[in-house]
Amino acid sequence: MLPVMRKLTLAALLLTTASVCALAQQVPAPASQPATVQKTWFVRLIPPRSTFLKDITDAEQKLMEQHFVYWKSEFEKGALLFGGPVLDPRGVYGVLVIRAADEPEATSIAAADPSVKAGLNRIEVAEIRVAFPPKTQ
């Protein structure tokens, strides 16, 4: 009976820890709006080719400038926590971490990026639990 109790205690501890982590991810809404749970989402921005950084065209550069302006605005609104290019020698790609209530909202925010709307870049969206958020100064 003792091993069963240990397993139940461990299971309860794990569930409690998971609940605490989930609560830590919740961001309260402003008082003027109904409370919604904000989750954190990882967005991978996938360019059209692995050589994109080296051979970007003028038209693509203009779209990427619009992409930057869009995400700067989302950062200023608080939807974007952080992001930037990953300079992988096998091919550059973008990484963004955003806040949204659910996956459809996160996908909608990412899909509104002008470079995605124009069909230049693709996105992948997945929930992420940020254990070590960026420090504010």
MOQUI-V242149 format. One record per backbone hydrogen bond with DSSP energy under -0.5 kcal/mol. NH is the residue of the N-H (numbers start at 0). CO is the residue of the C=O. Records with the same first field share a line. If there is no record, write none. Layout:
NH: CO  CO
This chain:
4: 0
5: 1
6: 2
7: 3
8: 4
9: 5
10: 6
11: 7
12: 8
13: 9
14: 10
15: 11
16: 12
17: 13
18: 14
19: 15
20: 16
21: 17
22: 18
23: 19
24: 20  21
25: 21  22
27: 25
32: 29
37: 35
38: 36  99
40: 97
41: 125
42: 40  95
43: 123
44: 42  93
45: 43  121
46: 44
51: 48
53: 50
54: 50
55: 51
60: 56
61: 57
62: 58
63: 59
64: 60
65: 61
66: 62
67: 63
68: 64
69: 65
70: 66
71: 67
72: 68
73: 69
74: 70
75: 71
76: 72
77: 73  74
78: 73
79: 73
80: 78  96
81: 96
83: 94
85: 92
86: 84
87: 85
90: 87
91: 49
92: 85
93: 44
94: 83
95: 42
96: 81
97: 40
98: 78
99: 38
105: 101
106: 102
107: 103
108: 104
109: 105
110: 106
111: 107
112: 109
115: 112
116: 112
117: 113
118: 115
119: 114
120: 114
121: 45
123: 43
125: 41
127: 39
129: 127
130: 128
